[in-house]
Amino acid sequence: MTTICVDAMGGDEKPEVVCEGIAQALAKDEDLSVLVAGDESVVVPFCDATDRATPLVTTEVIGMGEHPAEAVRKKKDSSIVRGCAAVRAGDAQGFFSAGSTGAIFAAATMGVGRIRGIKRPCLAMPMPGLNGHSTVFCDLGANADVRPEMIVQFAQMGAAYAQIALGVQKARVGLLSNGEEETKGSEMALAFHQALKEADCGFVGNAEGTDILLGDFDVIVSDGFTGNIALKTLEGTAKFILKSLKAAIEHSLRGKVGALLLKPALKDLQVMLSGDDYGGAILLGLKAPVLIGHGATSATAVASGTLACATAVRGQLTEKVAATLAE
């Protein structure tokens, strides 16, 4: 049985929302058990009433506004720190939290540990594609300053994750730049391009911002600064489109009638753009899978994140990343 530790206290929503998501995940996967980290008043009653759920009682919570490294050092009994420690101790095989990204990154890097040879873990997430094929996009913000050899490792780790998340055996890797020509880009981008070109990582050339949601690449890599801006721009654009469409629909009777016919399609679009199906971003390069959900995550996203973490464990993500680097 696969055991995933889930942080019940992480995120902007109430712990009950996280618990509901855990219950959904357990209902969907009979070979899954969950170690639920959090306040005794939350995790003990839930686990007492839920099969295959075990409480990990903690007394502290790391808030979204706290300095990540300082909070991890000071709050040793927080749900994030204890959850990562449980993975290191072997009590769980993976960790999911919708808490502070910085705190999870710090706690996981120190608590779970990096795979030997990994310079920096990176954040990755499958992005929906217009052609129906998703693209693993990394780094989404874990590393603002990146050297060429790190970009190569991001590509290798992204390709390993694409095997599990997308079922792709030989990933086509692209570098996010401002043009598809290999002469395009800043000095940093040109250095990244050259390093990827010389490495055996499935690199096929530059990708533009428009390629992130087209599905023509299996993996697109970037430094975390650029990647995070691109991700937030896509999220903002999606919100703008959905809200503008809603306003236009409500403006007239014809729009309201049309909305009734389009409602199923619009709902599917909203789910796809929300990222709930993937549950969040995964930290690649650690000794065990660690997934980070959105702060305002839903029960569906918690369930998806927990299940995705279990899938990464069963797909031997850590072993695949280590083997790729060894090659």
ROPA-355042 format. One record per residue (C-alpha): residue number from 1; y, z, x. Coordinates in Angstrom, 1 decimal, decimal comma, padded with zeros to 4 digits. Last residue first. Example, Ala and Ser with C-alpha at 12.3 -4.5 7.8 and 13.67 -1.06 7.14 Angstrom:
2
MIRO seq      y      z      x
MIRO   2 -001,1  007,1  013,7
MIRO   1 -004,5  007,8  012,3
This chain:
327
MIRO seq      y      z      x
MIRO 327  008,3 -017,7  023,4
MIRO 326  008,8 -014,0  023,6
MIRO 325  011,8 -014,2  021,4
MIRO 324  009,9 -016,0  018,7
MIRO 323  007,0 -013,4  019,0
MIRO 322  009,4 -010,5  018,5
MIRO 321  011,0 -012,1  015,5
MIRO 320  007,6 -012,9  014,0
MIRO 319  006,3 -009,4  014,6
MIRO 318  009,4 -007,9  012,9
MIRO 317  009,1 -010,2  009,9
MIRO 316  005,4 -009,4  009,4
MIRO 315  005,3 -011,2  006,0
MIRO 314  004,0 -007,9  004,4
MIRO 313  007,0 -006,0  005,8
MIRO 312  009,5 -008,8  004,8
MIRO 311  007,9 -008,9  001,3
MIRO 310  008,3 -005,1  001,0
MIRO 309  012,0 -005,4  001,8
MIRO 308  012,4 -008,3 -000,7
MIRO 307  010,8 -006,0 -003,3
MIRO 306  013,3 -003,2 -002,6
MIRO 305  016,2 -005,6 -002,6
MIRO 304  015,1 -007,3 -005,8
MIRO 303  014,7 -004,0 -007,6
MIRO 302  018,1 -002,8 -006,3
MIRO 301  019,6 -006,1 -007,3
MIRO 300  018,2 -005,7 -010,9
MIRO 299  019,5 -002,2 -011,1
MIRO 298  022,9 -003,5 -010,3
MIRO 297  024,8 -003,3 -007,0
MIRO 296  028,5 -002,4 -006,8
MIRO 295  028,2 -001,6 -003,1
MIRO 294  026,3 -004,8 -002,4
MIRO 293  022,8 -004,3 -001,0
MIRO 292  021,7 -003,7  002,6
MIRO 291  018,1 -004,4  003,6
MIRO 290  016,3 -002,9  006,6
MIRO 289  013,1 -004,4  007,8
MIRO 288  011,4 -002,6  010,7
MIRO 287  011,7 -002,7  014,5
MIRO 286  015,2 -004,1  014,1
MIRO 285  016,4 -007,6  015,1
MIRO 284  017,4 -008,9  011,6
MIRO 283  019,4 -006,7  009,3
MIRO 282  018,8 -008,1  005,8
MIRO 281  021,5 -008,9  003,2
MIRO 280  021,4 -008,1 -000,4
MIRO 279  019,0 -008,0 -003,4
MIRO 278  017,9 -011,6 -003,2
MIRO 277  017,8 -012,2 -006,9
MIRO 276  021,0 -010,2 -007,4
MIRO 275  023,0 -012,6 -005,2
MIRO 274  025,8 -012,7 -007,8
MIRO 273  026,1 -016,5 -007,6
MIRO 272  022,6 -017,2 -009,0
MIRO 271  023,0 -014,6 -011,7
MIRO 270  026,4 -016,0 -012,8
MIRO 269  024,9 -019,6 -012,8
MIRO 268  022,0 -018,5 -015,0
MIRO 267  024,4 -016,8 -017,4
MIRO 266  026,5 -020,0 -017,5
MIRO 265  023,5 -022,1 -018,3
MIRO 264  022,3 -019,8 -021,1
MIRO 263  025,9 -019,6 -022,6
MIRO 262  026,6 -023,3 -022,6
MIRO 261  025,9 -023,9 -026,2
MIRO 260  027,7 -020,7 -027,3
MIRO 259  030,5 -021,6 -024,9
MIRO 258  031,1 -024,9 -026,6
MIRO 257  031,9 -023,1 -029,9
MIRO 256  034,3 -020,8 -028,0
MIRO 255  035,9 -023,8 -026,3
MIRO 254  036,4 -025,6 -029,5
MIRO 253  038,0 -022,5 -031,0
MIRO 252  040,5 -022,4 -028,2
MIRO 251  041,7 -020,2 -025,3
MIRO 250  038,5 -018,2 -025,0
MIRO 249  036,7 -021,0 -023,1
MIRO 248  039,6 -021,5 -020,7
MIRO 247  039,7 -017,8 -019,9
MIRO 246  036,0 -017,7 -019,3
MIRO 245  036,1 -020,7 -017,1
MIRO 244  038,9 -019,1 -015,1
MIRO 243  036,9 -015,9 -014,7
MIRO 242  033,8 -017,8 -013,6
MIRO 241  035,6 -020,1 -011,2
MIRO 240  037,7 -017,3 -009,6
MIRO 239  034,7 -015,0 -009,2
MIRO 238  032,7 -017,8 -007,5
MIRO 237  035,7 -018,6 -005,2
MIRO 236  036,0 -014,9 -004,2
MIRO 235  032,3 -014,7 -003,3
MIRO 234  032,6 -018,0 -001,3
MIRO 233  035,6 -016,7  000,5
MIRO 232  033,9 -013,4  001,2
MIRO 231  031,0 -015,2  002,8
MIRO 230  033,1 -017,5  004,9
MIRO 229  035,2 -014,5  006,1
MIRO 228  032,1 -012,6  007,0
MIRO 227  030,6 -015,5  008,9
MIRO 226  033,7 -016,1  010,9
MIRO 225  033,9 -012,5  012,1
MIRO 224  030,1 -012,2  012,4
MIRO 223  029,7 -015,1  014,8
MIRO 222  028,0 -018,0  013,1
MIRO 221  024,5 -019,4  012,3
MIRO 220  023,3 -021,7  009,5
MIRO 219  019,5 -021,7  008,7
MIRO 218  017,4 -023,9  006,5
MIRO 217  020,0 -026,7  006,4
MIRO 216  020,6 -029,2  003,7
MIRO 215  020,9 -026,6  001,0
MIRO 214  024,4 -027,5 -000,3
MIRO 213  025,8 -024,0 -000,5
MIRO 212  026,5 -023,4  003,2
MIRO 211  027,1 -027,1  003,9
MIRO 210  030,7 -027,1  002,6
MIRO 209  031,7 -024,7  005,4
MIRO 208  030,7 -027,3  008,0
MIRO 207  027,4 -027,5  009,9
MIRO 206  027,0 -028,5  013,5
MIRO 205  023,8 -029,8  015,0
MIRO 204  020,0 -029,9  014,7
MIRO 203  019,0 -026,6  016,3
MIRO 202  015,3 -025,8  015,9
MIRO 201  015,4 -022,8  018,2
MIRO 200  014,3 -024,1  021,6
MIRO 199  017,5 -023,5  023,5
MIRO 198  019,7 -026,0  025,3
MIRO 197  021,4 -027,3  022,1
MIRO 196  021,9 -023,7  020,9
MIRO 195  023,7 -022,8  024,2
MIRO 194  025,8 -026,0  024,1
MIRO 193  026,9 -025,4  020,5
MIRO 192  027,8 -021,8  021,1
MIRO 191  030,0 -022,8  024,0
MIRO 190  031,6 -025,4  021,8
MIRO 189  032,2 -022,8  019,1
MIRO 188  033,9 -020,5  021,7
MIRO 187  036,1 -023,2  023,0
MIRO 186  037,1 -024,0  019,4
MIRO 185  035,4 -026,6  017,4
MIRO 184  034,5 -030,3  017,3
MIRO 183  032,9 -032,2  020,2
MIRO 182  029,4 -031,8  018,6
MIRO 181  030,6 -033,8  015,5
MIRO 180  029,8 -032,1  012,2
MIRO 179  033,2 -030,6  011,8
MIRO 178  035,0 -027,2  011,6
MIRO 177  032,0 -025,2  012,8
MIRO 176  029,0 -023,3  011,4
MIRO 175  026,1 -024,0  013,7
MIRO 174  023,0 -025,5  012,1
MIRO 173  019,3 -024,7  012,3
MIRO 172  016,5 -026,7  010,7
MIRO 171  013,6 -024,3  010,4
MIRO 170  010,0 -025,2  011,2
MIRO 169  007,7 -023,2  009,0
MIRO 168  009,9 -022,9  006,0
MIRO 167  008,6 -020,6  003,2
MIRO 166  012,1 -019,7  002,2
MIRO 165  012,2 -015,9  002,6
MIRO 164  009,3 -015,5  005,0
MIRO 163  009,6 -018,5  007,2
MIRO 162  013,3 -018,4  006,8
MIRO 161  013,3 -014,9  008,4
MIRO 160  011,8 -016,3  011,6
MIRO 159  014,4 -019,1  011,7
MIRO 158  017,2 -016,6  011,2
MIRO 157  015,8 -014,5  014,1
MIRO 156  015,8 -017,5  016,4
MIRO 155  019,2 -018,7  015,3
MIRO 154  020,7 -015,2  015,7
MIRO 153  019,0 -015,0  019,1
MIRO 152  020,8 -018,2  020,1
MIRO 151  024,1 -016,9  018,8
MIRO 150  023,5 -013,8  021,0
MIRO 149  023,1 -016,0  024,1
MIRO 148  026,4 -017,6  023,3
MIRO 147  028,4 -014,3  023,3
MIRO 146  029,5 -012,7  020,0
MIRO 145  032,5 -010,7  019,0
MIRO 144  032,7 -009,8  015,2
MIRO 143  029,1 -008,6  015,1
MIRO 142  027,6 -007,2  011,9
MIRO 141  029,6 -009,4  009,6
MIRO 140  027,5 -012,0  007,9
MIRO 139  025,7 -013,3  011,0
MIRO 138  023,9 -015,2  009,5
MIRO 137  023,2 -017,6  006,6
MIRO 136  019,6 -018,4  005,5
MIRO 135  019,9 -021,5  003,4
MIRO 134  018,4 -022,0 -000,1
MIRO 133  016,9 -025,2 -001,4
MIRO 132  017,6 -026,1 -005,1
MIRO 131  019,8 -029,1 -004,2
MIRO 130  023,0 -027,2 -004,8
MIRO 129  021,7 -024,4 -002,5
MIRO 128  021,7 -020,6 -003,1
MIRO 127  022,4 -018,5  000,1
MIRO 126  019,6 -016,6  001,8
MIRO 125  021,1 -013,5  003,5
MIRO 124  021,4 -012,5  007,2
MIRO 123  023,1 -009,6  009,0
MIRO 122  022,6 -009,5  012,8
MIRO 121  021,0 -007,1  015,2
MIRO 120  022,5 -007,2  018,7
MIRO 119  021,0 -007,8  022,2
MIRO 118  017,4 -008,0  021,1
MIRO 117  015,0 -007,9  024,1
MIRO 116  012,7 -005,2  022,7
MIRO 115  013,1 -005,0  018,9
MIRO 114  015,9 -002,6  018,0
MIRO 113  015,6  000,9  016,8
MIRO 112  014,9  002,5  013,4
MIRO 111  017,2  005,5  013,9
MIRO 110  019,8  004,2  016,4
MIRO 109  020,2  000,6  015,1
MIRO 108  019,3  001,8  011,6
MIRO 107  021,9  004,6  011,5
MIRO 106  024,7  002,4  012,9
MIRO 105  024,0 -000,6  010,7
MIRO 104  023,5  001,7  007,7
MIRO 103  026,8  003,4  008,4
MIRO 102  028,7  000,1  008,9
MIRO 101  027,2 -001,4  005,7
MIRO 100  028,2  001,8  003,7
MIRO  99  025,7  002,3  000,9
MIRO  98  023,6 -000,2 -001,1
MIRO  97  020,4  001,0  000,7
MIRO  96  016,9 -000,4  001,4
MIRO  95  014,6  000,8  004,1
MIRO  94  011,2 -000,5  005,4
MIRO  93  007,8  000,6  006,5
MIRO  92  008,0  004,2  005,2
MIRO  91  006,6  007,5  006,5
MIRO  90  006,2  005,9  009,9
MIRO  89  008,5  008,3  011,8
MIRO  88  010,9  005,5  012,5
MIRO  87  011,0  004,6  008,8
MIRO  86  011,6  008,2  007,8
MIRO  85  014,4  008,4  010,3
MIRO  84  016,1  005,4  008,6
MIRO  83  015,9  007,2  005,3
MIRO  82  017,1  010,5  006,9
MIRO  81  020,2  008,8  008,3
MIRO  80  021,0  006,9  005,1
MIRO  79  020,3  009,8  002,7
MIRO  78  022,5  012,2  004,7
MIRO  77  020,9  015,1  006,5
MIRO  76  022,2  014,2  010,0
MIRO  75  025,8  013,9  008,6
MIRO  74  027,8  014,4  011,8
MIRO  73  026,5  011,5  014,0
MIRO  72  026,1  009,1  011,1
MIRO  71  029,5  009,9  009,7
MIRO  70  031,1  009,4  013,1
MIRO  69  029,5  006,0  013,6
MIRO  68  030,4  004,8  010,1
MIRO  67  034,0  006,1  009,8
MIRO  66  034,1  007,3  006,1
MIRO  65  035,5  005,2  003,3
MIRO  64  032,1  004,1  001,7
MIRO  63  030,9  007,7  001,6
MIRO  62  028,0  009,1  003,6
MIRO  61  026,0  011,6  001,4
MIRO  60  024,6  014,9  002,4
MIRO  59  021,8  017,3  001,2
MIRO  58  018,7  015,2  001,4
MIRO  57  015,4  015,5 -000,5
MIRO  56  012,9  012,7  000,2
MIRO  55  011,1  012,4 -003,1
MIRO  54  007,9  010,4 -003,6
MIRO  53  007,5  007,5 -006,1
MIRO  52  004,1  005,9 -006,8
MIRO  51  004,1  006,9 -010,4
MIRO  50  007,4  008,0 -011,9
MIRO  49  008,2  011,2 -013,9
MIRO  48  008,0  013,6 -011,0
MIRO  47  009,7  011,0 -008,8
MIRO  46  012,7  010,9 -011,1
MIRO  45  013,0  014,6 -011,6
MIRO  44  012,8  015,1 -007,8
MIRO  43  015,2  012,3 -006,8
MIRO  42  018,3  013,2 -008,7
MIRO  41  018,7  017,0 -008,7
MIRO  40  017,2  017,0 -005,2
MIRO  39  020,0  014,8 -003,8
MIRO  38  018,8  011,6 -002,1
MIRO  37  016,0  009,6 -000,5
MIRO  36  013,3  008,0 -002,7
MIRO  35  010,1  007,1 -000,8
MIRO  34  008,7  004,2 -002,8
MIRO  33  005,2  002,8 -003,3
MIRO  32  004,3 -000,8 -003,7
MIRO  31  000,9 -002,4 -004,3
MIRO  30  001,4 -002,6 -008,1
MIRO  29  004,6 -004,7 -007,7
MIRO  28  006,6 -005,6 -010,8
MIRO  27  006,6 -002,2 -012,4
MIRO  26  007,4 -000,5 -009,1
MIRO  25  010,4 -002,8 -008,6
MIRO  24  011,7 -002,0 -012,1
MIRO  23  011,3  001,7 -011,5
MIRO  22  013,3  001,4 -008,2
MIRO  21  016,0 -000,5 -010,1
MIRO  20  016,3  002,3 -012,7
MIRO  19  016,5  004,8 -009,8
MIRO  18  019,4  002,9 -008,3
MIRO  17  021,2  002,9 -011,6
MIRO  16  020,5  006,6 -012,0
MIRO  15  022,1  007,2 -008,6
MIRO  14  025,5  006,2 -010,2
MIRO  13  027,0  002,9 -009,1
MIRO  12  029,3  002,5 -006,1
MIRO  11  026,5  002,2 -003,6
MIRO  10  024,1  004,5 -001,8
MIRO   9  022,8  007,8 -003,2
MIRO   8  019,3  006,7 -004,2
MIRO   7  018,6  005,4 -000,7
MIRO   6  015,3  003,6 -000,9
MIRO   5  012,4  004,1  001,5
MIRO   4  009,7  001,3  001,2
MIRO   3  006,0  002,0  001,2
MIRO   2  003,5 -000,9  001,2
MIRO   1  000,0  000,0  000,0
